[in-house]
Amino acid sequence: MCDVLGRLHTAGVSRRKLLASFAVGATAVAATACSPGADTAVAAPTPDRRFAPEPYRGQRTRLVLLGTSGGPPYWPGSEREGISSAVVVGDRYYLVDAGHGVMRRLRGAELGPNFATDLDGPLDALGGIFLTHLHSDHVVDLNNILTEGIYNGLQHVEKIPVYGPGNRGVLPPLFGEGPAPEPVAPSNPTPGTREMTDLLVQAFATDFNDRLFDNRKPAPDALWEAFDVPVPAQYLADPNGNPCPDMEPFTFFEDDRVRVSAILVDHAPVFPALAYRFDSDDGSIVFSGDTGPTPNLVKLARGADVLVHEVIDPAWPESLFPEPRTDAQEGLYQHLVQSHTLIEDLGPIAQDAGVGTLVLSHMVPGNRPDSTWEGCGAGFDGRLVIGHDLDVVGVGAPA
């Protein structure tokens, strides 16, 4: 989720023209949150589940929503955990993002053969971790998986791959006027996934060495290996000027269960921000990551069985910056408009991509009732699922 103090898109195609380019004819405010207390007039959601997934029928491939809340705030009155999902293929699953609460949700989802056994699950069935971008709400519990995994089923038979965006390479543009602040960690202020994971190992070396020497537990490098997703170099040239260049999806991971492809999406100033597509023998599941509307995502999602997409209620950013706005407030508001996807944008995006089911997740605010999100299906001929934690969406033929 974006920090408010980010980049305002001032160049290139306007949002309206962009949406029109793939039949999304709306202008609006797309945002996620930066202030936990910005909107206090909120009722706890009471889901009527009119937009629940179809009953799970034993499909070999399935989507499990682990956490469906968007953004760093722990939304008052909400039972949603932080953003995280699992793609399950047979007896193995692949984790997409690792927001707060993911370990508890993995056990609650009953994933893996030993989910109910002390020390042996649920990570015994984990096949890989895939991070869409490095905002804290998407990665905060990666540390819990890595540091506490040996007591929750993480085995060292084969290393678990951890994939995510690489180093941004340059600091984001400075928003507003005034002198630039001193960057955090100036020697490497924008580490990517591989570097971030190495730094986590260093930060928790006391714990790792205690387990290694006193408990004879395996060293971290026997349990997992982190990789930066290899985005073709020509698309990494201009993080600040063109963070989401037109490109084709590329495949970067494949095993005996899934093939994983990626593409850049538009969550500026965060870069790289990625969307992922998982293809199994049974079908396909696509994750938008955090993004404003972009033709790149439509390319990646073309013909997919399931599209899991972020969404924001436009009333929320409007409440943060009500009219009339100062120039600074307008800049912040417009930044939020560019970085996420509005309710009215989603249906046409899913329709243009030709997906079968549109599943809402990373909902901001995370404490709105289901009725808030019903408009996401407008303009879409397929099935709309308003996601909740631990929902299951089957893909392919029933067992």
N, C-alpha and C positions, 0 to 999 in steps of 0.2 A: 504494500500500500504506500502511496506516495506521501512524502513530506510536503506540507503546503509550500515551504520555501523551495520551490523548484522552478523549472523552466516554463515560461509561457511560449507556446508555439506562435511565432509571429510571422513565419515565412511559409511559403508553399501553399498547398491546397487547403482551403477552408474546410471546417467540419461538414458544413452543408454539402459542399461539392464532393467531399470524400464519401459521405453517406449515399449521395445520389449515384455515385459510380457503381454501387452494387445494390441499388434499389432500396436504400434506407433513407427515406426522405424526411428526416427530422433533424431539428437542431436542439441541443440540450446540454445539460450539465452532467458530466460524468465524473464522479469523484469517489475517493475514499477518504477516510477520516484521519484527522490528525489531533483532534482534541476530544478526550473522553467526555468532557462535560458540556460540549457545545450544544447539545439538544436534549433538554431534560423532560420535555413533554412527550413521554413515550409510554405506551402500554405494552406489557409483556405479551408476546405472541401466543395465540391460542389456535394452533393449526386445526383447520377443519379437514385437511388432507384430501380435498377435492382434486388436488393436483399431485397426488401421491404416485409413486411408480406402480406399475403393474405387479401383482404378487410374483415373487421370485419362484421360478419353476425348475430350479436345479441346473441352470445353464452352466457349462464348463467355464465360460468367460463371463465375468460380471464386474460392474462398478460398485464400489462401496464408498459412500460418503462418510468420512471419519469426522471432519469438522467443517462447518459450512459458514462460519462467521468471517467477515472481512475486516481487516485493519487491526492495528494494535489495541484499540480500546476493548476492555472487557465490558461489553455492553450491559447496562443495568437491566435486570429482568429477563435476560436471555439465557437459555440453556445450551446455546451453540458453543462448540469449542472452535479453536483457531483452524485456519484453512489447511486441509489435508484430505487426500483421497487415496484409495487403493484400487489398482487394476488387478483382479484375481483371475488367474488362468490355471485351472486344475487345483493342485495343492501348493501353488506358489503365488505370491503377490508382489506387486511393485508399488512403491510408495511415491506419490506425487505431492511434494511440499510437506513441510513438517512444522505446522503451526502449533500453538500452545495446546496441550492436552492430547497429543497424538498417541502417546503410549497407552494412556487409559482407554482411548477409543479403539486402539488396535485389539486390546484384550476384550473390550465389549463387543467388537465385531466378530469375535470367535474365529479369528484367522489363524491358520496353522493347526497342526494336529495336537499341539500341546498348550493351547491358549489358556486352559484351566489348570495347568500344572505349575506349581512353584518352580521358578528358575529356568524352566524349559521352553517357555513361550512368552509372547507370540512372535518373536523375531526369528524363530527357527524356520519359518517359511518365507522369509524376506528374500526377494531376488534382486533388488536394486532400489536406489533412492534417486529421484529426479526432481530437482529444484527449478522452478520456473524463473525466479529472480531472487535477489539477495536482500530484499526488504525483510525486516525483522519478523513481521507477522507470518512469513512463509518459511522461516528457517530456525526460529527460536528454539524449537525442541529437537533439532538435529543433534544438538549437544547431548540431550538426554539419551537419545538412541545410541550415540557413539560411546558415551562414558558409562552408561548403565546397561548397555546391551548384553554384556556377558552374564548378567543376572536375569535376563529376560529372553533367553533363547538364542542370542546371537552366537553363531558357531564359527569356527575357523577351519572348516572343511574346505570352503572356497571363500575368497574375499568378496565382500559385498561391494559392488560398484556404487559410488556416489557421484552423480552427474549434476552439473549446473553451469550457469554462465561463467565466462572467464573474466579476467581483469578488465575493468572499464578503460584503463589506460590514460585517462585524463579526468581531472575533477569536473563536476557539472558546472554550468554557468552560474554566476552569482546573480541572485534575484535582488532587485531593488537597488537603491542607492546606498552610498556609504562604503567604507573600507571593507575589504575582504577579510574574513576571519582566518585565523590560523587553522589549517586542516588538522583533523585527527590523524595520528600515525603518519606524519608527513613523508617518511621514507617509502611508504607504500600505502597511499590513502584509499585505493580502490581495489583491494584484493578480490580475486575471483574464487570460485568454489574450491579448487585445489589448495590455494594458499590459505583460504579461510579455515579449511579443515586441518591443515598443518598447524595453524596458529591455535586452534582449539586443543590439539594434542599438547602443544607447549603450555598452554594455560592450565591444563589439568594434569601436567606431568607428575605432580605430587601424588595424585590419586592413582594414575596409571602405574607408577613405580611401586606404590604400596601394594596394589593388587598383583603386580608382576613378581615382586620379591617375597612378599609375605604369604600370598595366596596361590602363587604359581599359576596365575591367570595369563592368557596369551597377551602379547604386546599389541598395541593398536594396529601396527602395520601387518599383523597376521589376520586381522578381522575385516578390514575394509581398505579400499583404495579410491581416492577422489580424483575426478577428471573434470576438466573444463570441456563443455560441449564444443566440438570443433566447427564453429561457424566459419564458412569460407571467408578468407581474409579480406576479400574485396568489399564485404558488407560490414566490416568493422572499422572502416576508414574514418568515419565522421560521426562519433557518438553525440556531439552537441548539435550538429547541423542537420544530420539525417539519421536519426536513431532507428528508423524502420524502413530501410530501402526496399524497393520492390525486389522480390527474390522468389525462388522456388523452394519447396520443402526439401530437406536432405535427411538421409538416414544415418544415424551414428551409433546405434546399438541394436544387436540382434542375438538372441539365444534360441533355445529349442522351443520357447513358448511365444515370444513376442518379437516384433520389429518396432523400433521406436524412431520416429522422425521428428524434426523440429523446424521451426521458422521463427524469425524475429517478429515481435509484435511491438505495439506502440504504448509504452508505459514511461515515456520520458518524464523527468531526466534520467530515470533508471535505465541502464544499458550494460550489457545486453539483457533484454527481457524476452523470454521464450515461451512459445506454445508448443505442446507435445501431442503427437498422435501415436497411439498404441494399436498395432494391428496383430491379431491372432488369427488362427485358422477359423475362428467363429465369427469374427467381425472386428469393428474398430471403435475406439473411444478416443476423443480429442479433448484436451484441456486448454482453455484459452490463456491461462495465466491472467495476470492483470494487464488490461489493455483497453485503449479506446478502439472504436471501429477501424479496422484496417483490412484491405483486400488480402493481405498476407494470410490472415487467419482463415478467410473464406477458402483460399487455395488449400491450406492444410486440411481443413474439415470437409472438403468436397466428398459427398457421398457417404460420410461416416454414419455408423449406427447411432452413436451418442455424441453429443457436444455438451461438455460441461463448461459453463460460461459464468464469469463474474457479472455482477449487476449492482447498480446503485439507484436508490430512490432520489430523484432530482430535488425533491423537497428538502432533503437534508443539506446539500451545499447551499441551496437558496436561503436556508435558515441561518447558515454561517455568515453569509454576506448578503443581507437584504438590500434591496434598492432603496434609495439611491446610494451608489457605491463611490468611494473615492477611487482615484486612479490606482492606488496600491491594492485596494480591495478588489477592483475589477481584474487586475492582473492575477491575483490569487485565485479568484473565481474562475477565470478563463483557463488558468493552469489546470484546475480540477476538471474542467469540462473536457480537456484534451486527453486525460490520462485513464479514463474509465468508460464504462458503457452504460447508457441509460436504459430504463425500462422499455421505452418505445423503440429503441434501436435493435433490441435483441431478436424479435420475431423476424424482421426482414433479413437480418444476418443469417439466421438459421435456415430460412427459406432459400436464400441465394446459395448457400452451401449444399442444400439438398440433404440435410441430415434427417434421420428418422425421429430422434428424441432430443429435445433441448432440456438440459438439467441445470437448474440455477444453483449456484454455490458462491462462496465469497460475497455474501449479501451485506450491503452497507446501507443503513445501519443494521446491525445484527439482531435487533430486538423488535423489528416490525412484524405485524401479523401477516399471514399468508395473503390476505386480500390485497396488501400493498403490491404484490408481485404478479398478480393475475394478468396485468396488461402485457407482460413479456411475451405472451403467446399471440398477440395481435399480428396478423400478417404471416403467420406460420401455419402450415397445413399439418405438421406432425404433432407429436405428443409433447406437452409441456409438463415437466416435473419441477415443482417448487421444493428444492432439496431440504432435507433435515438430516442431522447427524444420524449415522448408521442406516440410512436408506440404502437399498440394494436395487440395482438395475441390471437385469440379465441381458446378455448379448448372445444371439445365435439360438440354436435349437434347444428346446427343453431336454432335460435328461430323461 
